[in-house]
Every structure is written in structure tokens, then in C-alpha cells.
Amino acid sequence: MDLQMPVMNGIDAILAIRCEFPGARIVILTTYGGDAQAVRALKAGAVGYLLKNMLREELVNTIRSIHSGQRRIPSEIAAGIAEHVAASSDELAALAIDGKTLCSTLAEHGRSIALLSLFDEKSGCVLSQLEVPHDTNEAKAALPILKTLALEGRVVTGDAMFAQSEICREIIDSGGDYLFVVKDNQAELKDAIAGDFLPGFSPRHTTQTPVATL
């Protein structure tokens, strides 16, 4: 699989193929070294990575290794990937949690099918996904899907429905951070958060409002 192709790029092609055929074993053959493209390809599901200028023997050995169930990444590519990851390791990785209702599922299944996904914003990959049970909602389904990934070094983003104490506690306990939008429909929570950013004061040094006497 090449990374640069007409109509669809290699990353999207890998995701589409593995969605239809999860057992597919895909080898990247490209001109890109061990940079962000290589990281994205491996995260998308590629099990081998080769450069087009490599020797024919390396290509044959890689195909044989992949066919036997192994992964194969040449040492120079692995070194480039390691350098790229090390250079960006101090950054928090953004992980978006979001739910979508699948189109045209109501007529076929008698109810709308909703999926909850964890989306890696840097690689563009869906890292975890589950169906939301019909007797609950996305906020309740967030707890089990968050347990499927290591959250250390990640910041989980989402809309107001995920601003729940249980969800925030799960993320913090797992070593992650979170950034959720709180809107006017959660007025009490919004006021409580706003109160944390007010200037501090001591009740012993309050200014009393003069009372007019008649």
C-alpha cells in the first residue's frame, strides 16, 4: 500500500480495508521515512513498512515475515519513528469522545443505532468504538469505552453531556486530563465552575454596605 494515491490516501485506504476485513495484513511501500506518516500508518493497522528504494531481498523477507504472522519494520525506519515520537512526547495527545447515530438504521433495525467513539485527533484514527445500548445514553456508555485505552498523557475532549463527575473521575484516575464544554443547560455546574475563577476574599475583611436610616 502506498501512502500517496489518487482518490484516497493510503491511511484512509488501510482503515477502509481493515473495517471490512479486520484480518487483512497490510505492508506500506512508500518514499516517506519514519515520520508522522509512518506513525499514522502503523496506528491505522499496517503491519509492515518499507521504502521504495530498499533492496528486493528486503521486500521478499518482509512479505514472508508478514505472511507468517509477524510485524516487520526495518531498523532505519524504526529509528526515525522513535525520534519522531520522542520529539512530540511532551505534548498531551488529544482524544475526542463523540457519539453518532447511523443513518437509515431505524427502518432496518426498528430503532436508531448509535455508536460512541474515541478519536485520536493527531493520527485521525478511531481508537475504540462501541454501540450505545438502546436503554442508556452516550454519557453512561462513556465509562466502559474509556476503560479500553490507556489515558496517561492524553486529554479527553467532548461536549457538555460528558461533563459528569463519574466520567471526569475515571479520566483523572487513569492518568489523563479532560476538557469538556459546559453550557447554559447545566446552569448550576456552570456557576460552580465560574465561582472557582473569582478573586479570593476573606470573610473577615468584607466591606459592609452602608444602611440608610430614616
JOZIWO-V13641 format. One record per backbone hydrogen bond with DSSP energy under -0.5 kcal/mol. CO is the residue of the C=O (numbers start at 1). NH is the residue of the N-H. If there is no record, write none. Layout:
CO_NH / CO_NH
This chain:
1_29 / 3_5 / 3_10 / 6_8 / 9_13 / 10_14 / 11_15 / 12_16 / 13_17 / 14_18 / 15_19 / 16_20 / 17_21 / 21_24 / 24_26 / 26_47 / 26_48 / 28_50 / 30_52 / 33_35 / 35_39 / 36_40 / 37_41 / 38_42 / 39_43 / 40_44 / 41_45 / 41_46 / 42_45 / 47_72 / 48_28 / 49_74 / 50_30 / 51_54 / 55_59 / 56_60 / 57_61 / 58_62 / 59_63 / 60_64 / 61_65 / 62_66 / 63_67 / 64_68 / 65_70 / 66_69 / 72_49 / 74_78 / 75_79 / 76_80 / 77_81 / 78_82 / 79_83 / 80_84 / 81_85 / 82_86 / 83_87 / 84_88 / 86_89 / 88_91 / 92_94 / 93_155 / 94_121 / 95_157 / 96_98 / 96_119 / 98_117 / 100_102 / 100_115 / 102_105 / 104_108 / 105_109 / 105_111 / 106_110 / 112_114 / 113_102 / 114_132 / 115_100 / 116_130 / 117_98 / 117_119 / 118_120 / 118_127 / 118_128 / 119_96 / 119_121 / 120_124 / 120_125 / 125_120 / 125_127 / 128_118 / 130_116 / 131_133 / 133_136 / 137_141 / 138_142 / 139_143 / 140_143 / 140_144 / 141_145 / 142_146 / 143_147 / 145_148 / 146_149 / 149_151 / 151_154 / 153_93 / 154_156 / 154_177 / 155_95 / 156_179 / 157_97 / 158_181 / 159_162 / 160_163 / 162_164 / 164_168 / 165_169 / 166_170 / 167_171 / 168_172 / 169_173 / 170_174 / 171_176 / 172_175 / 175_153 / 177_156 / 179_158 / 181_183 / 183_186 / 184_187 / 186_190 / 187_191 / 188_192 / 189_193 / 190_194 / 191_195 / 192_196 / 193_196 / 194_197 / 195_198 / 202_205 / 203_206 / 206_208 / 210_212
